[in-house]
C-alpha cells in the first residue's frame, strides 16, 4: 500500500470498514500522543520515586529472605 493511494483505498471500502479505519486512526493518535518527534522523554531517577524506602526501619524486614519464608509458611503452611 502506497501512502499517496490511501484515500482511494479507504474510499473503495464498504462504509462499516471505513468507520473501522477512522476509529483505528483515532486510537493510534491517542496511543501515540505522548510520543512527540524531536522531544526526548525525561526520565526521573528511580531513587526519587515515592515507593523507595517505604519499608525502611522495619525490624521484621532485616532479613528479607527469612521474612518471605515466614510469610509463605504462614499463608501456605510448611512443606
Secondary structure in CASP SS format (residue, H / E / C, confidence):
PFRMAT SS
TARGET T0000
AUTHOR 0000-0000-0000
METHOD secondary structure of the structure
MODEL  1
X C 1.00
X C 1.00
X H 1.00
X H 1.00
X H 1.00
X H 1.00
X H 1.00
X H 1.00
X H 1.00
X H 1.00
X H 1.00
X C 1.00
X C 1.00
X C 1.00
X H 1.00
X H 1.00
X H 1.00
X H 1.00
X H 1.00
X H 1.00
X H 1.00
X H 1.00
X H 1.00
X H 1.00
X H 1.00
X H 1.00
X H 1.00
X H 1.00
X H 1.00
X H 1.00
X H 1.00
X C 1.00
X C 1.00
X C 1.00
X C 1.00
X C 1.00
X C 1.00
X C 1.00
X C 1.00
X C 1.00
X C 1.00
X C 1.00
X C 1.00
X C 1.00
X C 1.00
X H 1.00
X H 1.00
X H 1.00
X C 1.00
X C 1.00
X C 1.00
X C 1.00
X C 1.00
X C 1.00
X C 1.00
X C 1.00
X C 1.00
X C 1.00
X H 1.00
X H 1.00
X H 1.00
X C 1.00
X C 1.00
X H 1.00
X H 1.00
X H 1.00
X H 1.00
X H 1.00
X H 1.00
X H 1.00
X H 1.00
X H 1.00
X H 1.00
X H 1.00
X H 1.00
X H 1.00
X C 1.00
X C 1.00
X C 1.00
END
